[in-house]
């Protein structure tokens, strides 16, 4: 029996199975009606996690860009003696 060499095979396989279950209307796990979070499907939780990761990635990226830009501006100002106080 050959092994699966694609590292994302099982992720795609699991997603396909859950999509098929959602299309057929078969619940993938039994949940209590009192908890709204437990009624979310696995696929919906994965989508939310992916969306959260993407948003946090953009936030971190823009923070790093702002810090680097600020550092370059401070470096440029110090190089051109703009940060020294003016003495009469």
C-alpha positions, 0 to 999 in steps of 0.5 A: 500500500502506497503512502500519501505524500501530499502533506495537505491530503488529510486536511482536504479529505476531512474538509471534503467529508464534512462538506458532504455531511453538511450537504446531506444534512447529517450532523457530524457530532451530537450537541446539546441545544443549550450551547450555541457554540457546540452547534457550529460545524467543524468546517465553520469553526475552521473557517473562523479560525482561518479568518482570525489568523488572516486578520491577525496576520494583517494587523501584525504586518501593519504594526511591523511596517509602522515600526520600521517606517518610524525607525527610518524616519527617526534615523533620517532626522538624526542623520540630518541633525533635526533632533538637536535643540536650537541654541540662541 
